[in-house]
Amino acid sequence: MTSSISFIPLDRKYPHLEGYATDIACFLYRNRELVSRYYNLMKVSGRWTVSNGKQKVREWCERNFKRDRGQDIDEFRALLIRFFDLCGSDEEVVKLRGLIPEKLVEFIFRHRFRNSSEVVLETGCEVLVNGNPVRYYLTEQEKKRTVDVGVLERSDPIAEFVEIKCLPLSFQNKDIQYLRILSSVLKGTGIRFGIFLVSLSDADYIRICLDSEKLWEETDKFHLYGNDNLYELMNRTVTAA
């Protein structure tokens, strides 16, 4: 019997944040050299809140773009200053921090498959293999049932799954355990697949962070993508399950 993979979108949507996240992701997609600078802002702003973030992001821009000139820099600065204007709560600040790199990865995949009508791409989705949902459950706090991006090329078929964090230290045990279960289930299908961990740091630092949190095992076949190799996803070909 032929195995099947399908996706069900489950993550809560934030319509008022989606447009801005798309705008800044589109900008970073066009200006790859600025992804690392955006990451630098995210590193220092982890504890900024709705109440103080507007002023702090302006101050950061003044310090970090003092000697930069050009239309791209002006657009980048204007986009960054809007970040805290759109958030009505600290919860939304956290959501927006994660949403922007997710949109960036989505842009990359949509560009890669722009000429294909045989590709299914879904975000914030549950993965069903032969109709059965893939889930990790240990406790109510330690559970996971979605991937950030799922891609299926139906004609081959080839499947790709992406877990995305703005900062690499944000990867949690439940993320890795879920992906290990997903990998184990997929190995029994004969479908070629790839599983990717993406962050806005460089790829080597992702591995360092995973090792420091004891989240990486030598048997893990996950591929790491950061600001130094992220755009290689546009040309990647999965060669084996």
C-alpha positions in Angstrom: 0.0 0.0 0.0 1.3 3.5 -0.9 2.0 5.6 2.2 0.5 9.1 2.5 1.3 12.3 4.2 -1.1 15.2 4.9 -1.2 18.4 7.0 -3.9 20.0 9.1 -3.3 23.6 10.1 -3.8 24.0 13.9 -1.8 26.9 15.2 -3.7 30.0 16.3 -3.6 32.8 13.8 -2.8 36.5 14.6 -4.2 38.4 11.6 -3.1 41.8 12.8 0.5 40.6 13.1 0.6 38.6 9.9 0.9 41.6 7.5 3.9 43.1 9.4 5.6 39.7 9.8 5.2 39.2 6.0 6.6 42.7 5.3 9.8 42.3 7.3 10.3 38.7 6.2 10.0 39.8 2.6 12.5 42.6 3.3 15.0 40.1 4.9 14.4 37.7 2.0 15.5 40.5 -0.4 18.4 41.7 1.8 20.1 38.6 3.1 23.1 40.4 4.5 20.8 42.1 7.1 19.4 38.8 8.6 22.3 38.7 11.1 21.7 42.3 12.2 18.0 41.4 12.7 19.2 38.5 14.8 21.4 40.8 16.9 18.3 42.9 17.7 16.4 39.8 18.7 19.2 38.7 21.0 19.2 41.9 23.1 15.4 42.4 23.1 14.3 39.2 24.7 13.0 40.9 27.8 11.6 44.0 26.2 7.9 44.5 26.7 5.0 46.4 25.2 5.5 49.1 27.7 9.2 49.8 27.1 9.9 48.2 23.7 9.0 51.1 21.5 11.6 53.4 23.0 14.2 50.7 23.3 14.0 49.6 19.6 14.3 53.3 18.6 17.4 53.6 20.7 18.9 50.4 19.3 18.3 51.6 15.8 20.0 54.9 16.5 23.1 53.2 17.9 23.4 50.4 15.3 22.5 52.4 12.1 24.4 55.6 13.0 26.9 55.2 10.2 24.7 53.4 7.7 23.1 55.2 4.8 20.8 54.1 2.0 17.3 53.3 1.1 17.4 49.7 2.3 18.7 50.8 5.7 16.0 53.5 6.0 13.4 50.9 5.2 14.9 48.4 7.6 14.9 51.0 10.4 11.3 52.0 9.7 10.2 48.3 9.8 11.9 47.6 13.1 10.5 50.6 14.8 7.0 49.3 14.0 7.6 46.1 15.8 6.2 47.0 19.2 3.5 49.3 17.8 1.6 46.3 16.6 1.6 44.2 19.7 -1.2 44.6 22.3 0.4 42.3 24.9 3.7 40.8 25.8 2.3 37.4 24.6 1.9 39.0 21.1 5.5 40.2 21.3 6.7 36.6 21.8 4.4 35.4 19.0 5.7 38.1 16.6 9.4 37.2 17.4 8.6 33.7 16.3 6.4 34.5 13.4 8.9 36.6 11.4 11.5 33.8 10.9 8.6 31.4 10.1 7.5 33.8 7.3 11.1 34.1 6.1 11.4 30.3 5.7 8.0 30.1 4.1 9.2 32.7 1.5 12.2 30.6 0.8 10.2 27.4 0.2 7.5 29.2 -1.9 10.2 30.7 -4.1 11.8 27.2 -4.5 8.5 25.7 -5.6 7.0 28.6 -7.4 6.8 26.7 -10.7 5.3 23.5 -9.2 1.6 22.7 -9.0 2.3 19.4 -7.2 3.5 20.9 -3.9 1.5 21.2 -0.6 2.9 23.7 1.8 1.4 24.3 5.2 2.4 26.2 8.3 1.7 25.5 12.0 0.3 22.1 11.1 -0.3 18.7 12.4 1.3 15.9 10.3 -0.7 12.8 9.4 1.1 9.8 8.2 -1.3 7.3 6.6 -4.1 9.2 8.3 -2.6 8.9 11.8 -1.5 12.1 13.5 2.1 12.3 14.8 2.2 13.5 18.4 4.5 13.7 21.3 3.0 13.6 24.8 4.7 13.3 28.2 2.6 15.7 30.3 0.2 18.5 29.7 3.2 20.9 29.7 5.5 18.6 27.8 3.6 17.9 24.6 3.8 18.8 20.9 1.7 18.0 17.8 2.7 20.5 15.1 5.6 21.5 12.9 6.2 25.1 11.9 6.4 24.3 8.2 5.5 21.1 6.3 6.1 20.6 2.6 5.1 17.7 0.4 6.0 17.2 -3.2 3.2 14.9 -4.3 4.7 13.8 -7.6 7.8 12.1 -6.2 6.9 12.1 -3.2 9.3 14.0 -1.0 8.4 15.5 2.4 10.2 18.2 4.3 9.5 19.4 7.9 10.9 22.5 9.6 11.1 23.6 13.2 12.0 27.3 13.5 13.1 29.4 16.4 14.3 33.0 16.4 17.0 32.2 18.9 18.7 28.7 19.0 18.4 28.5 22.8 14.6 28.5 22.3 14.6 24.9 21.1 13.1 22.7 23.8 13.1 19.0 24.6 9.5 18.6 23.3 10.5 20.0 19.9 13.3 17.5 19.5 11.4 14.5 20.9 8.5 15.3 18.6 10.9 15.4 15.6 12.5 12.1 16.6 9.0 10.4 16.7 8.2 12.0 13.3 11.5 10.7 11.8 10.8 7.2 13.2 7.3 7.1 11.8 8.4 8.4 8.4 11.2 5.8 8.1 8.6 3.1 7.8 6.9 4.7 4.8 9.5 4.6 2.1 8.9 8.3 1.5 12.0 10.4 1.2 12.1 13.2 3.8 14.2 15.8 5.5 13.9 17.4 8.9 15.4 20.9 9.4 16.1 23.0 12.5 16.2 26.7 11.6 17.3 29.7 13.7 18.6 33.2 12.8 22.0 32.6 14.4 24.6 30.8 12.3 24.3 27.0 11.9 27.3 26.1 14.1 25.9 28.0 17.0 22.6 26.1 16.7 24.5 22.9 17.3 26.4 24.4 20.2 23.1 25.4 21.8 21.6 22.0 21.3 24.6 20.3 22.8 24.6 22.7 25.8 21.0 21.8 26.5 21.7 18.1 25.9 19.2 18.0 23.0 21.4 16.6 20.3 22.3 12.9 19.8 24.7 11.6 17.2 21.9 9.4 15.8 19.8 12.5 15.0 19.6 13.2 11.3 18.3 16.7 11.5 19.8 19.4 9.2 20.7 22.7 10.8 20.2 26.1 9.0 21.1 29.5 10.3 21.8 32.9 8.8 25.0 31.7 7.1 23.3 28.9 5.0 19.5 29.5 5.3 19.1 30.3 1.6 20.5 27.0 0.6 17.0 25.7 1.3 16.0 27.2 -2.0 18.0 24.6 -3.9 18.1 21.7 -1.5 17.2 18.2 -2.8 16.3 15.4 -0.3 18.2 12.4 -1.5 17.3 9.7 1.0 14.9 8.8 3.8 
